[in-house]
């Protein structure tokens, strides 16, 4: 069986010089144990092993760990060496909650963290564990509906040394219920959640939010960052899906373009006036060549290109 072959392979003397180990779509085992004799192993990736319930990392020098699957028990013998972690919980529930309550115990010296989640069934913890050395945080909200983006403040609270924060807030299937555009500016502003008492981030320099839309909670998150992050230098709000490595704009349907336009209106009404003079605000709009021509029945303002198309 594959389980026997994998176990034998990891115990074999021929693997002592192994530096990179990846396990993909292996559904025959419930636990994965990486032995201590793999002294040179620095990169470990475990991807969609359906029956897997536990990962035990005894190799002492693993510095990069990438995982895709549901939240599960993970232990590591030498967490001080682990610098980069990516936890992809797409199609599963609770990866953000898991990161804030369980992950810190195995990532004492983590510097870069990337998280993906499709569903979060519970509220974020009020007092999350601390990632004391984390410098770079990337969060991908994969098609979440009615997600409270302001709850992500829990991550900023837990990372006092954070310097760069990237949030992918889209794609958005339907944000009309939560859209901030429905009410008048004065009425909406009066119902905004106020600055969170005691929250201050003194090292965050750059924030990028892609898939920016008119969601009230996303506007609230952005305003909280502007009000509470005194070191902030750059804020990038991208209302599009971005563009690929060749510079071609990612495809956007009519609904996505319309939501991007509502996002631009929300930025104008609720964000720009909150931006300090010390912060460089960059707003990326739908492409005038690729995206806007699809809206044949809508009046749209003159927009600049996002990338060379």
C-alpha positions as CSV (number, residue, x, y, z in Angstrom):
1,X,0.0,0.0,0.0
2,X,1.0,3.6,-0.5
3,X,1.1,4.2,3.3
4,X,3.8,1.6,3.7
5,X,5.8,3.0,0.8
6,X,5.6,6.6,2.1
7,X,6.6,5.4,5.7
8,X,9.5,3.4,4.3
9,X,10.6,6.3,2.1
10,X,10.7,8.7,4.9
11,X,12.7,6.3,7.1
12,X,15.2,5.4,4.4
13,X,18.8,6.6,4.6
14,X,18.6,7.8,1.0
15,X,16.3,10.7,2.1
16,X,18.7,12.2,4.7
17,X,19.7,14.9,2.1
18,X,16.1,15.7,1.2
19,X,15.5,19.5,1.1
20,X,12.0,19.6,-0.3
21,X,9.0,17.2,0.3
22,X,5.5,17.4,-1.2
23,X,2.5,15.2,-0.7
24,X,-0.4,15.6,-3.1
25,X,-3.9,13.9,-3.2
26,X,-2.8,11.0,-1.0
27,X,-6.0,9.6,0.6
28,X,-4.7,6.4,2.2
29,X,-3.4,7.6,5.6
30,X,-4.8,9.6,8.5
31,X,-1.5,10.9,10.0
32,X,1.7,12.1,8.5
33,X,4.9,12.1,10.5
34,X,8.1,13.8,9.2
35,X,11.1,12.1,10.9
36,X,13.9,13.9,12.7
37,X,16.7,12.5,10.6
38,X,15.6,14.7,7.7
39,X,18.1,17.4,8.9
40,X,18.2,19.3,5.6
41,X,14.5,19.4,4.9
42,X,13.4,23.0,4.7
43,X,10.3,23.0,2.5
44,X,7.1,20.9,3.2
45,X,3.9,21.0,1.3
46,X,0.8,18.9,2.0
47,X,-2.0,19.2,-0.5
48,X,-5.6,17.8,-0.3
49,X,-5.0,14.5,1.5
50,X,-8.7,13.6,2.1
51,X,-8.4,11.3,5.2
52,X,-5.5,13.1,6.8
53,X,-6.2,14.2,10.4
54,X,-2.8,15.0,11.9
55,X,0.6,16.2,10.8
56,X,3.7,15.8,13.0
57,X,6.9,17.6,11.9
58,X,10.0,16.3,13.7
59,X,12.5,17.5,11.0
60,X,14.3,20.3,12.8
61,X,14.9,22.8,10.0
62,X,11.6,23.2,8.2
63,X,11.3,26.9,7.4
64,X,8.4,26.8,4.9
65,X,5.2,24.9,5.3
66,X,2.3,25.0,2.8
67,X,-1.0,23.2,3.5
68,X,-4.3,22.8,1.7
69,X,-7.2,21.1,3.5
70,X,-9.4,21.4,6.5
71,X,-8.0,22.7,9.9
72,X,-6.4,19.8,11.8
73,X,-3.9,19.0,14.5
74,X,-0.4,20.1,13.5
75,X,2.7,19.8,15.7
76,X,6.3,20.8,15.0
77,X,9.3,20.0,17.1
78,X,11.3,23.2,16.3
79,X,8.9,26.0,15.6
80,X,11.6,28.6,15.9
81,X,12.9,27.7,12.4
82,X,9.5,28.0,10.7
83,X,9.4,31.4,9.0
84,X,6.8,31.1,6.2
85,X,3.4,29.3,6.4
86,X,0.5,29.1,3.9
87,X,-2.8,27.5,5.1
88,X,-5.4,27.1,2.3
89,X,-8.8,26.2,3.7
90,X,-10.8,26.8,0.5
91,X,-13.9,24.6,0.4
92,X,-13.6,24.0,4.2
93,X,-14.8,26.0,7.2
94,X,-12.9,27.9,9.8
95,X,-9.3,28.5,8.7
96,X,-9.2,32.1,10.0
97,X,-10.6,31.0,13.3
98,X,-8.0,28.2,13.4
99,X,-5.2,30.5,12.6
100,X,-6.1,32.9,15.5
101,X,-6.6,30.2,18.1
102,X,-4.3,27.2,17.2
103,X,-1.6,28.2,14.8
104,X,0.5,30.4,17.0
105,X,1.5,27.5,19.2
106,X,3.5,26.0,16.3
107,X,4.7,29.3,14.8
108,X,6.6,31.1,17.5
109,X,9.0,32.8,15.0
110,X,6.7,33.2,12.0
111,X,7.5,36.1,9.6
112,X,5.1,35.5,6.7
113,X,1.6,34.0,6.8
114,X,-0.9,33.4,4.0
115,X,-4.5,32.3,4.7
116,X,-7.4,31.2,2.4
117,X,-10.9,30.6,3.6
118,X,-14.3,30.1,2.0
119,X,-16.5,29.9,5.2
120,X,-16.1,31.2,8.7
121,X,-18.9,29.8,10.9
122,X,-17.8,31.6,14.1
123,X,-16.9,35.1,15.3
124,X,-13.3,36.0,15.5
125,X,-11.8,35.7,19.0
126,X,-11.7,38.9,21.0
127,X,-8.3,38.1,22.4
128,X,-6.4,36.1,19.7
129,X,-3.0,34.5,20.2
130,X,0.0,36.7,19.3
131,X,2.2,36.4,16.3
132,X,5.0,38.5,17.8
133,X,7.4,38.3,14.8
134,X,5.0,38.3,11.9
135,X,5.9,41.0,9.3
136,X,3.8,40.0,6.2
137,X,0.1,38.8,6.3
138,X,-2.0,37.9,3.3
139,X,-5.6,36.9,3.6
140,X,-7.8,35.6,0.8
141,X,-11.6,35.6,1.3
142,X,-12.7,33.2,-1.4
143,X,-16.2,34.1,-2.4
144,X,-17.5,34.7,1.1
145,X,-21.1,36.1,1.3
146,X,-22.1,38.4,4.2
147,X,-18.7,38.1,5.8
148,X,-17.9,40.7,8.5
149,X,-14.6,42.1,7.2
150,X,-14.2,44.2,10.3
151,X,-13.6,41.0,12.3
152,X,-10.3,40.8,10.5
153,X,-9.1,43.5,12.9
154,X,-8.4,40.5,15.2
155,X,-5.4,39.6,13.0
156,X,-4.0,43.1,13.2
157,X,-4.3,43.0,16.9
158,X,-2.5,39.7,17.1
159,X,0.5,40.9,14.9
160,X,2.2,43.9,16.7
161,X,5.2,43.8,14.3
162,X,3.2,43.6,11.1
163,X,4.5,45.8,8.3
164,X,2.5,44.6,5.2
165,X,-1.2,43.5,5.1
166,X,-2.8,42.2,1.9
167,X,-6.5,41.3,1.7
168,X,-8.3,39.8,-1.2
169,X,-11.9,40.6,-0.5
170,X,-13.5,39.2,-3.6
171,X,-14.9,37.9,-5.8
172,X,-18.3,39.1,-4.6
173,X,-21.4,37.2,-5.7
174,X,-24.0,39.6,-4.2
175,X,-23.2,42.4,-1.7
176,X,-26.4,44.4,-2.2
177,X,-27.7,43.6,1.3
178,X,-24.5,44.9,2.9
179,X,-23.9,47.6,0.4
180,X,-23.1,51.0,1.9
181,X,-24.5,52.8,-1.2
182,X,-28.1,52.1,-0.4
183,X,-28.4,54.9,2.3
184,X,-27.5,58.6,2.3
185,X,-23.9,59.5,3.3
186,X,-24.9,61.1,6.5
187,X,-27.2,58.3,7.6
188,X,-24.7,55.6,6.8
189,X,-21.9,57.4,8.6
190,X,-23.9,57.7,11.7
191,X,-24.3,53.9,11.8
192,X,-20.6,53.1,11.2
193,X,-19.0,51.1,14.0
194,X,-16.7,53.4,15.9
195,X,-13.0,53.1,16.4
196,X,-12.1,50.0,18.4
197,X,-11.0,51.0,21.9
198,X,-7.4,50.1,22.7
199,X,-6.5,49.1,19.2
200,X,-3.3,50.6,17.8
201,X,-0.9,49.3,15.2
202,X,2.5,51.1,15.2
203,X,4.4,49.2,12.5
204,X,2.0,48.7,9.6
205,X,3.3,50.5,6.6
206,X,1.4,49.1,3.6
207,X,-2.1,47.9,3.1
208,X,-3.5,46.5,-0.1
209,X,-7.1,45.4,-0.6
210,X,-8.2,43.8,-3.9
211,X,-11.8,43.2,-4.9
212,X,-12.7,46.3,-3.0
213,X,-16.5,46.8,-3.0
214,X,-19.3,48.7,-1.3
215,X,-19.6,46.3,1.6
216,X,-20.2,48.3,4.8
217,X,-18.0,46.1,6.9
218,X,-15.1,46.4,4.4
219,X,-15.5,50.2,4.6
220,X,-15.4,50.0,8.4
221,X,-12.3,47.8,8.3
222,X,-10.5,50.4,6.0
223,X,-11.5,53.3,8.3
224,X,-10.3,51.4,11.4
225,X,-6.9,50.9,9.7
226,X,-6.6,54.6,8.8
227,X,-7.6,55.7,12.3
228,X,-5.5,53.2,14.3
229,X,-2.3,52.6,12.2
230,X,-0.1,55.6,12.8
231,X,2.8,54.2,10.7
232,X,0.8,53.7,7.6
233,X,2.4,55.0,4.4
234,X,0.6,53.3,1.5
235,X,-3.1,52.3,1.0
236,X,-4.0,50.5,-2.2
237,X,-7.7,49.9,-2.9
238,X,-8.2,47.8,-6.0
239,X,-11.8,47.5,-7.1
240,X,-10.9,45.0,-9.9
241,X,-9.8,41.4,-10.1
242,X,-6.2,42.5,-10.9
243,X,-4.3,41.4,-14.0
244,X,-2.1,38.4,-14.8
245,X,1.7,38.2,-15.2
246,X,1.5,39.4,-18.8
247,X,-0.4,42.6,-17.9
248,X,-3.7,41.4,-19.3
249,X,-6.7,42.4,-17.1
250,X,-8.5,39.5,-15.4
251,X,-12.0,38.9,-16.7
252,X,-14.9,40.8,-15.0
253,X,-18.5,40.1,-15.6
254,X,-21.1,42.9,-15.8
255,X,-22.1,42.5,-12.1
256,X,-18.5,42.6,-11.0
257,X,-17.9,45.8,-12.9
258,X,-21.0,47.4,-11.5
259,X,-19.9,46.4,-8.0
260,X,-16.5,47.9,-8.7
261,X,-18.2,51.1,-9.6
262,X,-20.1,51.1,-6.4
263,X,-16.8,50.4,-4.6
264,X,-15.4,53.6,-6.2
265,X,-18.4,55.6,-5.0
266,X,-17.9,54.2,-1.5
267,X,-14.2,55.2,-1.5
268,X,-15.1,58.7,-2.6
269,X,-17.8,59.1,0.0
270,X,-16.4,57.3,3.1
271,X,-12.7,56.7,2.7
272,X,-10.9,59.6,1.0
273,X,-11.8,62.1,3.7
274,X,-10.3,59.9,6.3
275,X,-6.9,59.5,4.6
276,X,-4.1,61.4,6.4
277,X,-1.7,63.5,4.4
278,X,1.1,61.1,5.3
279,X,-0.6,58.2,3.6
280,X,-0.4,57.7,-0.2
281,X,-3.8,56.5,-1.4
282,X,-3.9,54.6,-4.7
283,X,-7.3,53.6,-6.2
284,X,-7.4,51.1,-9.0
285,X,-10.5,51.2,-11.2
286,X,-12.0,48.9,-13.9
287,X,-10.1,49.0,-17.1
288,X,-11.6,51.4,-19.8
289,X,-10.6,48.9,-22.5
290,X,-11.4,45.5,-21.0
291,X,-14.1,46.0,-18.5
292,X,-16.2,49.1,-19.0
293,X,-17.2,48.5,-22.7
294,X,-19.3,45.5,-21.4
295,X,-21.7,48.0,-19.7
296,X,-23.6,49.1,-22.8
297,X,-26.6,50.4,-20.8
298,X,-24.9,52.1,-18.0
299,X,-23.4,55.6,-17.7
300,X,-19.8,55.3,-16.4
301,X,-17.2,58.0,-15.7
302,X,-13.9,58.1,-17.6
303,X,-11.7,55.5,-16.1
304,X,-8.0,54.8,-16.3
305,X,-6.5,51.5,-17.2
306,X,-5.3,49.1,-14.6
307,X,-2.8,47.3,-16.7
308,X,-1.5,47.2,-20.3
309,X,-4.2,45.4,-22.3
